[in-house]
């Protein structure tokens, strides 16, 4: 991989001749770990690698500069709150315990298919971690379940193959609590939220997409409209393994909640999803007209113009359908 950023790294040589990354210094909170250091593959992200308080060994490690040396450039320690996005190369097989401990600004992590081990509490206190990108097919075995087991907050998981998104699943937040059972002074575990059930939908370390879709019906009784809409939209946009029957369930939910959903999408200026809803025939008529008005009133002229064009295109297609029917 061509080195496009300048990093200073502290590392150790492993017995398998790979590299254990101990610490990294750079200029940006968007970190792309190189696949090689000193000609050796980066195999392991050491425990506490990105944590604020490092656990460096007293000796036995080396320091290497990657990229162009510039005396005017200050390379800061990329750890704790200085970490926002991290992309690990396909060579990485291990992520050590507490590797991202207290990285409170970490939002996105991208990993390859080679990860085989994830240490305990690797993502402890990563409060903003919301996006996990996996560079491998959706039907491949992986450690995504292990990561999900450490994250109880909302997490969106992307499966990408050669830069193309194959599937996206949204795992909602869930809560654990313990109630004392008197008079025995025992404690009963209570789990609230469909996110826990969704995290159990795996077969032999592969995602069970059918099981995930079944969870949606149960989640309708306890999850918020925002959460359910996100689950449905992700499955409809990237319908990997989605049967026609379950697709219709998701479509029906979106249609029934379109007025509120469309307003939220306009506020977020999410033109991509609005386009998708128009193309799929779920956003039209009065709901589309309200969207256009809301976009205009919220000082989003680009969105209003784009939606007007979609509205005109939809009307033209409707006229063509009527014309073809009358001619017949």
Secondary structure, DSSP 8 states (H G I E B T S, - for coil): ----S-EEEEEEE-TTS-EEEEEEEES-SEEE--SEETTEEEEEE-TTSSSSS----SSS-EEEEES---TT---EE--GGG--EEE--TT--EE-TTTTTT-TT--EEEE-TT--EE-TTTTTT-TT--EEEE-S-TTS--SHHHHHHH--S-EEEEEEETTEEEEEEEE---EEEEEEETTTTEEEEEEESHHHHHTT-EETTEE-HHHHHHHHHHHTTTS-HHHHHHHHHHHHHT-TT--HHHHHHHHHHHHHTHHHHHHHHHHTT-HHHHHHHHHTTSS-HHHHHHHHHHHHHTT-HHHHHHHHHHHHHHHHHHHHHHHHHHH-
